[in-house]
């Protein structure tokens, strides 16, 4: 007879935060957030620079103590059981901190030793992980000559060396070219398929849509919205968006003239966005008013639009 | 009582994790020639002083009469002091420049602290590695002293553990100071301090040669105790005073280590 789900310990959240606060002097980086992450989930913190994502990640990673609120990671207290929790985490920090004195393989074997693995086991896992992140042919290279994408993949391999229950990725693809990003996403997706729980921060909407089952939008240390990418788009945006440009004219002027078309009109510095269920119908309505935009683009609504709606600002400046 | 108090306040230290931090340094030592250059240069400095001043100037001075009435050649007097200096400089190179770089620039400790390894284990691992490295210098230096007939083999072996203690003491304090450094320019201050200690700690002349006030001042500084301890053993005349020197160095090692660990935690685990 199958055990009921509620009785299984796996149903306990891996991360549980209630009213979590982090202050640095007078500055409040994280301002009372509630978060729960279930096993096997890919969870995202989405927000611009300074939203409090990294501070939250450092508290979850047990390298920074909460100023106030409750936090439980893997059912333990991060202040008291920090070392025990960190033993089961894989951390990929925002800025690569690979060991430039060591070779690619040594970066993994040395790191494995911090988790108390034997030399032999460290070596075995290093070879396996280098295969996984497609760096086996660079095993004996130093770190410096590697490309940004390769370094990132090595950092992710390093985060996997202790076979963690929970993987923390702080802006895993920031600064990478599109090809490197797609390769990395593909690897992370495979990690998720293997059953790893992923928690990531990003300020890229496409990344959040690609990787996250569920996410929170953070702004100014608070959570502005929570849900799956799809449900957030459905709640805070319309299915389609028309991006209209009017040559050199001030978009704000045109926004007034477009009022009433679609669900909502938003003027950005260089273009006007028209949110509508049917983008093509909205374009037709714009032309019907005798307006002639220099270009129009109809696209699906994205998390970027959610963020714009929630905060009135674009995400990446 | 004191031990229970310490045990309650200190985080658990795992030997395996301290060993892993040391292991990182071993791996990086193997990785390139630049490191070996630093390693070798650290050894030659005290040796050159021994040859130029101990032997060179010593030939002019001839023999030296100590306070207890013993008469010995100047080189025999200076050599143990250079051994103590060698123990100090070898370890300091690692726990100042290298430690600072790893803490501030290469983010090595940040990466380590994301694992179960804690700040005290990082500090202890770095210090232990520095002492291992420094002990290579002192072992070779002792070999030179024995070969030049400046110390008997038996007393040289007795002096070796003392140099290890000197390494722990200076390494720990150097590491503590490194956590306070704002940038490379602050290391000039450290170098000046180190050089002053090197000149006046009873290294080249018995401290009794100075006015009483200066003598007392010197007796408060660390290298004096290192020189006294190492010289007392190397000259085969250990007295009860060596216990005081030992206690001074042990206190230095513990205070420096705990302070450094605390600072690493404050700087990197904010």
Interface residues (C-beta under 8 A of the other chain):
Chain A: X24 X61 X63 X64 X65 X82 X83 X84 X86 X87 X89 X91 X93 X95 X97 X98 X99 X100 X101 X102 X103 X106 X109 X110 X111 X113 X114 X115 X116 X142 X162
Chain B: X11 X12 X14 X16 X17 X19 X20 X21 X23 X24 X27 X28 X31 X32 X35 X106 X107 X108 X110 X111 X112 X113 X114 X115 X116 X117 X118 X268 X269 X270
